[in-house]
Amino acid sequence: MGFVFLKIFQGEGPKSLSLLVKNIAFIIKNVPIAAKKSESHFIKAIEIAEDIGAKGVLGPAYLDLGRLYKAKNRLEESKACISEAFQIFEQCGAEGYLKHAKEELASFK
């Protein structure tokens, strides 16, 4: 859910008129608070993943939380989250995710 609200906050995804009309109530209710909901879902996912040792969930949650913070111009928090994700991906050997984390970190320089 955090990822869904991140995409809503970023304004990404399909935007056809029929889709907007069908989902107008959801849009009106959730767009203004999408960033807060996204952050809340990512933080909860991180807490649970840490508790059960699910690094396959933990790394992507940190990466996406870092992307959210970056979009909100909270750059120090963003770097910290993306760096944490990078370390997790290195430990797991998750090359695809590792590449994304490297690209995100490089964008800060």
C-alpha positions as CSV (number, residue, x, y, z in Angstrom):
1,M,0.0,0.0,0.0
2,G,2.9,2.3,0.7
3,F,4.0,2.0,-2.9
4,V,0.5,2.7,-4.2
5,F,0.2,5.9,-2.1
6,L,3.8,6.9,-3.2
7,K,2.7,6.7,-6.8
8,I,-0.4,8.8,-6.1
9,F,1.7,11.4,-4.3
10,Q,4.1,11.5,-7.2
11,G,1.2,11.8,-9.7
12,E,2.3,8.7,-11.6
13,G,0.2,6.0,-13.2
14,P,-2.7,5.9,-15.7
15,K,-4.8,9.1,-15.9
16,S,-7.6,8.4,-18.3
17,L,-10.7,10.4,-17.9
18,S,-12.9,7.3,-17.3
19,L,-10.5,6.0,-14.6
20,L,-10.6,9.4,-12.9
21,V,-14.4,9.5,-13.0
22,K,-14.8,5.9,-11.7
23,N,-12.5,6.7,-8.8
24,I,-13.3,10.3,-8.0
25,A,-14.3,9.6,-4.3
26,F,-11.1,7.7,-3.7
27,I,-9.1,10.5,-5.3
28,I,-10.7,13.3,-3.4
29,K,-10.3,11.4,-0.1
30,N,-6.7,10.2,-0.6
31,V,-4.7,12.5,-2.8
32,P,-4.2,15.2,-0.2
33,I,-2.9,12.6,2.4
34,A,-1.2,10.2,0.0
35,A,2.4,11.1,1.3
36,K,1.4,10.6,4.9
37,K,-0.3,7.3,4.2
38,S,2.6,6.1,2.1
39,E,5.1,7.0,4.9
40,S,2.9,5.3,7.5
41,H,2.7,2.1,5.4
42,F,6.4,2.0,4.7
43,I,7.3,2.5,8.4
44,K,4.9,-0.3,9.4
45,A,6.3,-2.6,6.7
46,I,9.9,-1.8,7.9
47,E,9.0,-2.5,11.6
48,I,7.3,-5.9,10.7
49,A,10.1,-6.9,8.3
50,E,12.7,-6.2,10.9
51,D,10.8,-8.1,13.6
52,I,10.6,-11.3,11.4
53,G,13.9,-10.8,9.5
54,A,12.2,-10.5,6.1
55,K,15.0,-8.7,4.2
56,G,13.2,-9.3,0.9
57,V,10.6,-6.9,2.2
58,L,12.8,-4.7,4.3
59,G,15.1,-3.5,1.5
60,P,12.4,-2.4,-1.0
61,A,10.5,-0.7,1.8
62,Y,13.6,1.3,2.8
63,L,14.3,2.2,-0.8
64,D,10.7,3.4,-1.5
65,L,10.6,5.3,1.8
66,G,13.8,7.0,0.7
67,R,12.2,7.9,-2.6
68,L,9.2,9.3,-0.8
69,Y,11.5,11.4,1.4
70,K,13.4,12.6,-1.6
71,A,10.1,13.7,-3.3
72,K,9.3,15.6,-0.1
73,N,12.8,17.2,-0.2
74,R,13.7,15.5,3.1
75,L,17.1,14.7,1.7
76,E,19.0,13.6,4.8
77,E,16.3,11.1,5.7
78,S,16.2,10.0,2.1
79,K,19.9,9.3,2.0
80,A,19.7,7.4,5.2
81,C,16.9,5.1,4.0
82,I,18.4,4.5,0.6
83,S,21.8,3.7,2.2
84,E,20.1,1.2,4.5
85,A,18.4,-0.3,1.5
86,F,21.7,-0.5,-0.4
87,Q,23.3,-2.4,2.5
88,I,20.4,-4.9,2.7
89,F,20.5,-5.5,-1.0
90,E,24.3,-6.1,-0.8
91,Q,23.8,-8.7,1.9
92,C,21.1,-10.4,0.0
93,G,22.8,-10.3,-3.4
94,A,19.7,-8.6,-4.9
95,E,21.5,-7.2,-7.9
96,G,18.4,-5.6,-9.6
97,Y,17.5,-3.7,-6.5
98,L,21.1,-2.9,-5.7
99,K,21.4,-1.1,-9.1
100,H,18.3,1.0,-8.3
101,A,19.7,1.9,-4.9
102,K,23.1,2.9,-6.5
103,E,21.3,5.1,-9.0
104,E,19.3,6.8,-6.3
105,L,22.4,7.4,-4.2
106,A,24.3,8.8,-7.2
107,S,21.5,11.3,-7.7
108,F,22.5,13.1,-4.5
109,K,26.0,14.0,-5.7
